[in-house]
Amino acid sequence: MSFAQPHPRFSVLSASSLSSAEHLSPAASSARFSLPSAPSINTAAHTPKPGLRPNVYDRNLNKTRTAEVSSAAFAFLFSEVVQYTQKRVLGIADLERRLNTLGYRVGTRVLELMVWRAESSSKIPKREIRFLPALMSIHTQVWRAVFGKPADAIEKSVENADEFLTVDMIIDNDPSITRNISVPRDMSQLSCSSFTAGIVEAVLDGLGFPARVTAHNTPTDILPNRTTILIKLEKSVLAREEALKT
């Protein structure tokens, strides 16, 4: 059985070299077509070259706990996210919903990282089963991990008669993600902190406190960027809280 010869474009050697036996001999082989020798198994091929930065996936997650990200880079990235999303929505409600969805994806990863760090640094890791300690953890630890500082306050709110119950509000007087965003007048009701609300909702869901979380602009004369993160817990969570009291 005969096989077709490969096309010259895909052949390593030229047609003339294939027909000439002297080009195939080791003594007369051309340096142009010679193949490099195989590296030894004991060579330091996997040793990182000096001056190269280590891969981000090789870093110790505990050592990067206090690492900071440039606020300018973060503001630029979030601004691009808002502009990209704004071009693909039909209104303010749709834009806030999409920002909330993006924040939810970030919140799941933040919670996973914080739980891993707590379990690796403590011999007896603790999981909060009551809502108030979990809320304080979000107010302090989650806010510091994401924004570099804790939130400003937690306020109690009134009850509602629907299937949810408004329990608490997290106050941020100067959200870092909206510090460099200018909202047009025709979109004055837009709250880009819906991204933050998505983070909070993801953390609450992961801790076993299902809730509906929204962001609202509550400016004052002194604090024009003041934002309120409104948390509405499901009735099943409130019933569990009542059972744990007894």
C-alpha positions in Angstrom: 0.0 0.0 0.0 1.4 3.4 -1.0 0.9 6.6 1.0 0.6 10.1 -0.5 3.5 12.3 0.1 2.8 15.3 2.3 2.4 18.7 0.8 5.7 20.6 0.7 4.1 23.4 2.9 3.5 21.0 5.7 6.8 19.0 5.3 9.6 19.8 7.7 12.3 18.9 5.1 12.4 20.0 1.5 11.8 17.7 -1.4 15.5 17.7 -2.3 16.6 16.7 1.1 14.1 13.9 1.2 15.6 12.4 -2.0 19.2 12.9 -0.9 20.6 10.4 1.5 23.6 12.5 2.4 21.3 15.1 4.0 19.9 12.5 6.3 23.3 11.5 7.7 24.3 13.0 11.1 27.6 14.2 9.7 26.2 16.1 6.7 22.9 17.3 8.3 22.2 20.9 7.7 21.9 23.1 10.8 18.8 24.6 9.2 16.8 21.4 9.5 18.4 20.0 12.6 16.2 19.3 15.5 17.1 20.5 19.0 18.2 17.9 21.5 15.7 16.8 24.0 16.3 18.3 27.5 17.3 16.2 30.3 14.8 15.1 32.9 17.0 16.6 35.7 17.1 20.1 34.1 15.5 23.0 36.0 13.0 23.7 33.2 10.2 24.4 35.7 12.3 26.8 37.9 10.9 30.3 37.6 13.2 32.7 35.9 14.5 35.6 38.1 12.6 38.8 37.7 9.3 37.1 36.8 6.3 37.7 39.0 4.7 34.6 40.5 1.5 33.3 39.2 -1.6 34.7 41.0 -2.9 31.1 41.5 0.4 30.2 43.3 0.0 32.9 46.0 -0.9 32.0 49.6 -4.4 33.2 50.2 -3.7 34.0 53.8 -0.7 36.1 53.0 -2.8 38.3 50.6 -5.4 39.0 53.3 -4.2 42.5 53.8 -3.3 43.2 50.2 -4.9 46.4 48.8 -6.1 47.1 45.3 -5.7 50.5 43.7 -8.8 52.6 44.2 -8.4 54.2 40.8 -8.2 50.8 39.1 -11.3 49.6 41.0 -13.2 52.8 40.2 -12.3 52.5 36.5 -13.3 48.8 36.3 -16.6 49.4 38.0 -17.4 52.4 35.9 -16.8 50.3 32.8 -19.1 47.6 34.2 -21.9 50.1 34.7 -21.5 51.6 31.2 -21.4 48.2 29.6 -24.5 47.1 31.5 -26.3 50.4 30.8 -26.2 49.8 27.1 -27.9 46.5 27.4 -30.9 47.3 29.6 -34.3 48.9 29.1 -34.6 50.9 32.3 -33.3 51.7 35.7 -34.9 48.7 37.3 -33.3 46.4 34.8 -29.9 48.0 35.3 -30.1 47.6 39.1 -31.2 44.0 38.7 -28.2 43.2 36.6 -25.8 45.0 38.9 -27.3 43.0 41.8 -26.7 39.8 39.8 -23.1 40.7 39.3 -22.6 41.5 42.9 -24.2 38.2 43.9 -21.6 36.3 42.0 -18.9 38.3 43.7 -20.5 37.7 47.1 -20.4 33.9 46.8 -16.7 34.0 46.2 -16.1 36.5 49.0 -17.9 34.2 51.4 -16.1 31.1 50.2 -12.7 32.9 50.7 -13.6 34.2 54.2 -14.8 30.7 55.3 -11.6 29.1 54.0 -9.4 31.6 55.8 -11.4 31.2 59.0 -11.1 27.4 58.9 -7.4 27.5 58.1 -6.5 29.9 60.8 -8.6 28.6 63.6 -8.6 25.1 65.2 -12.3 25.5 66.1 -14.0 27.5 63.3 -17.3 29.0 64.3 -20.4 29.3 62.1 -23.0 31.9 63.1 -26.5 30.5 63.4 -28.1 33.7 64.7 -28.9 36.6 62.4 -27.6 39.5 64.5 -24.0 38.1 64.8 -24.1 37.2 61.1 -25.2 40.8 60.3 -22.4 42.2 62.4 -19.9 40.0 60.6 -21.2 41.4 57.2 -21.1 45.0 58.6 -17.5 44.6 59.8 -15.6 41.7 58.2 -17.2 41.5 54.7 -17.2 45.3 54.3 -13.5 45.4 55.3 -12.6 42.6 53.0 -14.3 44.1 50.0 -14.1 47.9 50.6 -11.2 48.2 53.0 -13.3 49.6 55.9 -16.4 48.6 57.9 -19.8 50.0 57.2 -20.9 53.1 59.1 -24.0 51.9 61.0 -26.7 49.3 61.4 -30.3 50.5 61.9 -33.5 48.7 62.9 -36.5 49.2 60.7 -40.3 48.6 60.9 -42.2 45.5 60.0 -44.1 44.9 56.8 -47.2 42.8 56.2 -46.0 40.9 53.1 -44.2 37.6 52.9 -40.9 39.4 53.9 -40.1 41.3 56.9 -37.8 44.3 56.8 -35.4 43.7 59.7 -32.2 45.8 59.4 -30.5 48.3 57.3 -26.7 48.7 56.7 -25.7 52.3 56.3 -22.6 53.4 54.2 -22.1 57.2 54.3 -19.6 57.2 51.4 -19.6 54.0 49.3 -16.3 53.6 47.5 -17.8 52.1 44.4 -20.0 55.1 43.7 -17.5 57.8 44.7 -16.4 58.4 41.1 -19.7 57.8 39.3 -21.8 60.7 38.1 -25.4 59.8 37.7 -27.4 61.8 35.1 -30.4 63.8 36.4 -32.9 61.7 34.4 -31.5 58.6 36.2 -31.4 60.2 39.7 -33.2 57.2 41.2 -30.4 54.8 40.1 -28.4 53.3 42.9 -25.2 51.7 41.6 -24.8 50.2 45.1 -27.2 47.5 43.9 -23.9 45.7 43.2 -23.2 45.9 47.0 -26.7 44.7 47.7 -26.0 41.6 45.6 -22.9 40.9 47.6 -24.8 41.1 50.9 -27.6 38.9 49.6 -25.2 36.2 48.4 -23.4 36.2 51.8 -26.7 35.9 53.7 -27.9 33.1 51.4 -24.7 31.3 51.9 -24.9 31.6 55.7 -28.5 30.2 55.7 -30.4 33.5 56.0 -32.3 33.9 52.7 -33.3 37.4 52.1 -34.1 40.1 49.6 -31.6 42.9 49.6 -31.9 46.2 47.8 -29.9 49.5 47.8 -31.4 52.9 48.1 -30.0 56.4 47.9 -30.5 58.3 51.2 -28.5 61.5 50.8 -28.2 64.3 53.4 -26.8 67.8 53.2 -23.6 66.6 54.9 -23.5 63.2 53.2 -24.7 63.4 49.6 -23.5 59.8 48.8 -25.2 58.1 51.8 -26.6 54.7 50.8 -28.9 52.3 52.7 -28.7 48.6 52.1 -32.2 47.3 53.0 -32.5 43.7 54.1 -35.8 41.8 54.0 -35.6 38.4 55.6 -38.0 35.6 54.9 -40.5 34.6 57.5 -38.8 31.2 57.9 -35.7 32.9 59.2 -37.7 34.9 61.7 -39.5 31.8 62.9 -36.1 30.1 63.4 -34.9 33.1 65.3 -37.9 33.0 67.6 -37.4 29.2 68.2 -33.7 29.8 69.1 -34.7 32.4 71.7 -36.4 29.7 73.7 
